[in-house]
Amino acid sequence: MKELISLQLKNLAKKCPYSLYIVGGRVRDYIAGLKCAKPDTDICAPAPAEDFAERAKASGFIVESVYKNTGTVKLSLNGDDFEFASFRSDVYVRGVHTPVNTFFTDDILLDARRRDFKCNAVYYDIAADKYVDPLGGIKDIERKLVSTVAPAEKVFGEDGLRLMRLARIASQTGFNPTADCINGAKMNARLILDVSVERIYAELNSILHADERYGVLNAQYAGVKLLKESGVLQYVLPELTEGCGMSQRSDIHKYDVEEHSLRTVMYADKTIRLAALLHDIGKPYCMKNFGNFYNHDAEGARIAQSVCSRLKVPKKLAAETVRLIKLHMYDLRGDARENKIRKLIAANYDIFDKLLLLKQADYSACKDDVSCAPSVVKFASVFEKMRKEGVPLTLKELAVNGRDLLNAGFLPEKVGKTLEKLLSDCVTGQVQNEKLKLCERACKLYKS
């Protein structure tokens, strides 16, 4: 590992009167041969945080913050971030995410046992250039396994967030949790309700993008499947898991509602993963209340809005997700007239590319068919035709603007609606996007 370590960190390790270690994901990834663009570097030592901070500062590191109670130091160097932690042992109360007491120690075994998984509890002694493996984590890494540092029931019972971390780490790395690990998670799945929604969403988002970390194929699907298998998904997204065992038309669908949703995530582009996961979230509600799936797109948009609010999804992403869910069923039978599709494209031009991606993922997840979805072919064809015609898709692309209409004598309160009508008429081919023709059209509209 020494070739990956900066000269400054090596020099710092040599100057410390105690062993300085890299621990966690950086060590695991190196042994496993996993590479990512910006790896996390956690360092630790049997030393007080204040002592380490002073030595790091003297070696040229920028010390951002020192937390004496937890023995942690956040520092940086040349754009790289590091987090130091003193060797410690934590005491938890079941259901409480943070430890209720912390004891500092010089025993590396105790420090290892406070962690979550053995693959994250391998230490690299920087100065000595050797691994220290108190719990047999290297063997787990070589076998691509995830097992807990102590009995799984205890590890997950101490901290509910570890339930999400299990799915994230396993899916990102392509490692397989042991049976004991899964069983321990199942026994404690309800503890996820004691974790803040901000932390839950952060982990869920990482799981939905798990394939981007190390390039593991379909890692995002493996992650949500693991959430399902461990029982965590039913507490995080109960509206989604209600679709488990809910059958669909066999001529269209190979899977039940829940599995179809999870597989849509597998086929989805990284820009629409949340919408892919939630796109059919209205189906269980519609089936239970109305006996069919009719209008599940509209109901799904409503439910998705509630879910996004509950999980505190960023507002822009939440709004986009809701819109995509509401639109994903449009022209399912392929009988919509071209003018209606043109209007839909113009009204949703800002998310049109993502709508096509969602439609494609939805289609592929029905029967694992990766051929181009018929609705995508149709929509893309109409869009290309509009482009060739030079059809404006936004008000900015219109050959006239508000000032032109004001100069022509329009009342200010009439300008906005007139421009929107002109855009609609251009989109449907009733008028060409030329200034003179648009002004003539506007005058006729104004008189009428």
C-alpha positions in Angstrom: 0.0 0.0 0.0 2.9 2.3 0.5 2.9 3.5 -3.1 -0.5 5.1 -2.5 0.5 7.0 0.5 1.7 10.6 0.2 5.2 11.6 1.4 3.7 14.0 4.0 1.6 11.2 5.6 4.7 8.9 5.7 6.7 11.6 7.3 4.0 12.3 9.8 3.9 8.6 10.7 7.6 8.5 11.3 7.5 11.6 13.6 4.7 10.1 15.8 6.0 8.2 18.9 3.2 5.7 18.4 2.0 3.6 15.4 -0.1 5.5 12.9 -2.5 3.4 10.9 -4.8 3.7 7.9 -7.9 1.7 8.5 -11.3 1.0 6.9 -12.3 1.3 3.3 -9.0 2.5 2.0 -7.3 -0.7 3.2 -10.1 -2.9 2.2 -10.2 -1.5 -1.3 -6.5 -1.9 -1.9 -6.5 -5.5 -0.8 -9.6 -6.2 -2.9 -8.2 -4.4 -6.0 -11.1 -1.8 -6.0 -10.4 1.7 -7.2 -12.5 4.8 -7.1 -11.9 8.5 -8.1 -11.9 9.9 -4.5 -11.2 7.3 -1.8 -11.8 8.0 1.8 -8.8 7.9 4.1 -9.4 7.1 7.8 -6.4 7.1 10.1 -6.1 6.1 13.7 -3.6 5.6 16.5 -3.5 4.8 20.2 -3.1 8.5 21.0 -5.1 11.5 22.1 -6.7 13.6 19.4 -5.0 16.8 20.7 -1.6 15.2 20.5 -2.1 14.0 16.9 -3.6 17.3 15.8 -0.4 19.2 16.9 1.9 16.7 15.2 -0.2 16.8 12.0 -0.2 20.6 12.0 3.6 20.7 12.4 3.9 18.3 9.4 1.9 20.7 7.1 -1.6 19.3 7.4 -4.5 21.7 7.8 -6.4 20.8 10.9 -10.1 21.6 10.3 -11.5 20.5 13.7 -10.7 18.6 16.8 -13.4 16.7 18.9 -11.9 15.7 22.2 -15.0 13.7 23.4 -14.9 11.3 20.5 -11.2 11.5 19.9 -11.6 12.6 16.2 -9.7 15.1 14.1 -10.7 16.3 10.6 -7.8 17.4 8.5 -6.8 18.0 4.9 -3.7 18.3 2.7 -3.5 19.3 -1.0 -7.2 18.8 -1.5 -7.4 15.4 0.1 -9.5 15.0 3.3 -8.5 12.7 6.2 -10.3 11.8 9.5 -8.3 10.6 12.5 -9.7 8.7 15.4 -8.1 7.7 18.7 -8.3 4.0 19.6 -11.5 3.6 21.6 -14.3 1.3 22.7 -17.9 2.5 22.5 -20.8 1.6 24.6 -24.3 1.7 23.0 -27.8 1.5 24.2 -30.1 -0.5 21.8 -31.8 1.8 19.4 -29.6 4.8 20.0 -27.5 5.7 17.0 -24.6 7.4 18.8 -22.6 5.7 21.7 -23.6 6.7 25.2 -20.1 6.3 26.4 -16.6 6.2 25.0 -13.5 4.7 26.5 -10.1 5.5 25.0 -7.6 2.6 24.8 -4.3 1.5 23.4 -5.7 -2.0 22.6 -6.1 -2.4 18.8 -8.4 -5.4 19.3 -10.9 -3.3 21.3 -10.7 -0.6 18.6 -11.4 -3.2 15.9 -14.4 -4.6 17.8 -16.1 -1.2 17.9 -16.3 -1.1 14.1 -19.1 -2.7 12.0 -17.6 -5.3 9.6 -14.4 -7.3 9.6 -13.5 -6.2 6.1 -13.4 -2.6 7.5 -11.3 -3.6 10.5 -7.9 -4.2 8.8 -5.2 -1.8 9.8 -2.1 -0.7 7.8 0.8 0.5 9.9 2.2 3.3 7.8 5.7 3.5 9.2 6.2 -0.3 9.5 4.6 -0.9 6.1 2.6 -3.9 7.3 -1.0 -5.0 7.9 -2.4 -5.6 11.3 -5.5 -7.8 11.2 -7.0 -8.4 14.7 -10.3 -10.1 13.5 -9.4 -11.9 10.3 -10.7 -9.2 8.0 -8.2 -9.9 5.2 -9.6 -13.4 4.8 -13.1 -11.9 4.4 -11.8 -9.4 1.8 -10.1 -12.2 -0.2 -13.3 -14.2 -0.1 -15.4 -11.1 -0.8 -17.5 -11.6 2.3 -19.1 -9.2 4.7 -19.3 -10.4 8.3 -19.7 -8.5 11.6 -16.9 -7.8 14.1 -19.0 -9.3 16.9 -22.3 -11.4 16.9 -24.4 -9.8 14.2 -27.4 -9.3 16.5 -25.2 -7.2 18.8 -23.6 -5.2 16.0 -26.8 -4.1 14.3 -28.6 -3.8 17.7 -26.1 -1.1 18.7 -26.6 1.1 15.7 -29.5 1.0 13.2 -27.6 2.9 10.6 -25.4 -0.2 10.1 -28.4 -1.8 8.4 -28.1 0.7 5.6 -24.3 0.5 5.6 -24.5 -3.2 5.1 -26.5 -2.8 1.9 -24.3 0.0 0.7 -20.9 -1.5 1.4 -21.9 -5.0 0.1 -23.4 -3.6 -3.1 -20.6 -1.1 -3.9 -17.8 -3.7 -3.4 -19.7 -6.7 -4.8 -19.1 -8.6 -1.5 -21.7 -11.1 -0.1 -23.0 -10.8 3.4 -22.8 -14.0 5.4 -25.9 -15.8 6.5 -25.3 -14.7 10.1 -24.9 -11.1 9.0 -28.2 -11.2 7.1 -30.0 -12.9 10.0 -28.7 -10.3 12.5 -29.9 -7.5 10.2 -33.4 -9.1 10.0 -33.7 -9.3 13.7 -32.9 -5.6 14.1 -34.5 -4.2 10.9 -37.0 -2.1 12.9 -34.1 -0.1 14.4 -33.8 1.8 11.2 -36.8 3.8 12.4 -34.5 5.2 15.2 -32.1 6.7 12.6 -32.6 10.2 11.3 -34.2 10.5 7.9 -31.3 12.6 6.6 -28.9 9.7 7.3 -31.3 7.2 5.8 -31.7 9.1 2.6 -28.0 9.7 2.3 -27.4 5.9 2.5 -30.3 5.1 0.2 -29.0 7.6 -2.4 -25.5 6.0 -2.2 -27.1 2.6 -2.7 -29.0 3.8 -5.7 -25.7 4.9 -7.2 -23.6 2.0 -5.8 -22.4 0.9 -9.3 -20.7 4.3 -9.7 -18.3 3.8 -6.8 -16.1 0.9 -8.2 -17.9 0.1 -11.4 -19.5 -3.1 -10.1 -22.2 -4.2 -12.6 -25.8 -3.8 -11.3 -24.6 -2.9 -7.8 -27.6 -0.6 -7.4 -30.0 -3.5 -7.9 -28.0 -5.7 -5.5 -28.2 -2.9 -2.9 -32.0 -2.5 -3.0 -32.4 -6.2 -3.1 -30.3 -6.5 0.1 -32.5 -3.9 1.7 -35.4 -6.1 0.8 -33.8 -9.3 2.0 -32.8 -7.8 5.4 -36.3 -6.4 6.0 -35.1 -2.8 6.1 -37.0 -1.7 2.9 -40.4 -2.4 4.5 -39.6 0.3 7.1 -37.9 2.8 4.8 -40.4 2.5 1.9 -43.5 0.6 3.1 -45.5 2.0 0.2 -43.2 0.1 -2.2 -43.0 -3.2 -0.4 -46.8 -3.5 -0.4 -46.3 -4.5 -4.0 -44.6 -7.7 -2.9 -46.5 -10.7 -4.4 -48.9 -8.3 -6.2 -49.1 -9.9 -9.7 -49.4 -8.0 -13.0 -50.5 -8.9 -16.5 -48.4 -11.9 -17.5 -48.4 -10.9 -21.2 -46.6 -7.7 -20.2 -44.9 -8.4 -16.9 -42.6 -11.2 -15.7 -42.4 -9.9 -12.1 -44.7 -8.7 -9.3 -45.0 -5.0 -8.6 -42.2 -4.8 -6.1 -39.6 -6.8 -8.0 -40.5 -4.8 -11.2 -39.7 -1.6 -9.4 -36.4 -2.9 -8.1 -35.4 -4.2 -11.6 -36.3 -0.8 -13.0 -33.5 0.6 -10.9 -31.2 -2.0 -12.4 -31.9 -0.8 -15.9 -32.1 2.9 -15.1 -29.6 5.6 -16.0 -27.9 7.1 -13.0 -29.8 10.4 -13.5 -33.2 8.8 -12.7 -32.6 6.2 -10.1 -35.0 7.6 -7.5 -37.8 8.0 -10.0 -37.1 4.4 -11.2 -37.5 3.0 -7.7 -40.7 4.9 -7.0 -42.3 5.0 -10.5 -45.0 2.3 -9.7 -45.4 3.2 -6.0 -49.0 4.1 -6.8 -49.9 0.5 -7.9 -50.4 -1.1 -4.5 -52.6 1.8 -3.4 -54.7 1.7 -6.5 -55.1 -2.1 -6.3 -56.1 -2.1 -2.7 -58.5 0.8 -3.0 -60.0 0.4 -6.5 -59.2 -3.2 -7.5 -57.0 -2.2 -10.5 -53.9 -0.2 -11.4 -55.8 2.5 -13.3 -54.5 6.0 -12.6 -51.5 4.7 -10.7 -49.3 7.3 -12.3 -51.2 10.2 -10.8 -51.6 8.4 -7.4 -47.9 7.5 -7.6 -46.9 11.1 -8.1 -48.9 12.0 -5.0 -47.4 9.2 -2.9 -43.9 10.0 -4.1 -44.3 13.6 -3.1 -45.1 12.4 0.4 -42.2 9.9 0.4 -39.8 12.6 -0.7 -41.0 15.0 1.9 -40.7 12.3 4.6 -37.1 11.4 3.6 -36.2 15.0 3.1 -35.1 14.5 -0.5 -33.6 17.7 -2.0 -36.4 19.8 -3.3 -35.3 20.0 -6.9 -34.8 16.2 -7.2 -38.1 15.6 -5.4 -40.0 17.9 -7.8 -38.4 16.2 -10.8 -39.1 12.7 -9.5 -42.8 13.5 -9.0 -43.1 14.9 -12.5 -41.4 11.9 -14.1 -43.7 9.5 -12.2 -46.8 11.4 -13.2 -45.7 11.3 -16.9 -44.2 7.8 -17.2 -47.4 6.1 -18.4 -48.3 8.7 -21.1 -49.2 7.1 -24.4 -48.7 3.5 -23.1 -50.9 2.1 -25.9 -49.2 4.2 -28.5 -52.4 5.9 -29.8 -51.7 9.5 -28.7 -51.9 12.0 -31.6 -48.7 13.7 -32.6 -49.9 17.1 -31.6 -50.5 15.9 -28.0 -47.0 14.4 -27.9 -45.6 17.7 -29.2 -47.3 19.6 -26.5 -46.1 17.2 -23.8 -42.5 17.5 -25.1 -42.6 21.3 -25.0 -44.3 21.5 -21.6 -41.7 19.1 -20.2 -38.7 19.9 -22.3 -36.4 20.3 -19.3 -37.0 16.7 -18.2 -37.8 15.1 -21.6 -34.5 13.2 -21.9 -35.1 11.8 -18.4 -38.6 10.8 -19.2 -37.4 8.7 -22.2 -34.8 7.1 -19.9 -37.5 6.2 -17.3 -39.8 4.9 -20.0 -37.0 2.7 -21.3 -36.0 1.4 -17.9 -39.7 0.6 -17.1 -40.0 -1.3 -20.4 -36.8 -3.3 -19.9 -37.8 -4.2 -16.4 -41.0 -5.8 -17.5 -39.4 -8.8 -19.1 -35.7 -8.0 -19.1 -36.0 -6.8 -22.7 -33.2 -4.3 -23.5 -34.5 -3.5 -27.0 -35.7 0.1 -27.5 -39.2 0.7 -26.0 -41.9 1.4 -28.6 -43.0 4.6 -26.8 -39.4 5.8 -26.7 -39.0 5.2 -30.4 -42.2 7.2 -31.1 -41.4 10.1 -28.7 -37.9 10.4 -30.0 -39.1 10.4 -33.6 -41.6 13.2 -32.9 -38.9 15.2 -31.1 -36.4 14.8 -34.0 -39.1 16.0 -36.4 -39.7 19.0 -34.3 -36.0 19.8 -34.2 -35.7 19.5 -38.0 -38.7 21.9 -38.3 -37.0 24.4 -36.0 -39.9 24.3 -33.6 -39.2 26.4 -30.5 -39.4 24.4 -27.3 -39.1 27.3 -24.8 -40.3 30.9 -24.7 -36.7 31.9 -25.1 -36.6 30.2 -28.5 -39.6 32.2 -29.8 -38.8 34.7 -32.5 -40.8 37.3 -30.5 -40.6 38.3 -26.8 -42.5 40.3 -24.3 -41.0 43.6 -25.3 -42.1 43.1 -28.9 -45.7 42.6 -27.8 -45.6 45.6 -25.5 -44.3 47.7 -28.4 -47.2 46.4 -30.5 -49.7 47.8 -27.9 -50.4 44.7 -25.8 -51.5 45.3 -22.3 -48.8 43.9 -19.8 -51.3 41.5 -18.3 -51.9 39.9 -21.7 -48.3 39.4 -22.7 -47.6 36.2 -20.7 -50.6 34.2 -21.9 -50.1 35.4 -25.5 -46.5 34.2 -25.6 -47.5 30.8 -24.2 -50.3 30.5 -26.8 -47.8 31.4 -29.6 -45.4 28.8 -28.3 -48.2 26.2 -28.3 -49.2 27.1 -31.9 -45.6 26.8 -33.0 -45.3 23.4 -31.4 -48.4 22.1 -33.1 -47.4 23.6 -36.5 -50.2 26.2 -36.7 -47.7 29.0 -37.2 -44.0 29.2 -38.1 -41.4 30.6 -35.7 -40.9 33.8 -37.6 -41.2 37.3 -36.1 -43.6 38.8 -38.6 -45.9 35.7 -38.7 -45.9 35.5 -34.9 -46.8 39.2 -34.6 -49.7 38.7 -37.0 -50.8 35.7 -35.1 -50.6 37.6 -31.8 -52.7 40.4 -33.1 -55.4 38.0 -34.2 -55.3 36.4 -30.7 -55.5 39.8 -29.1 -58.5 40.9 -31.1 -60.3 37.6 -30.4 
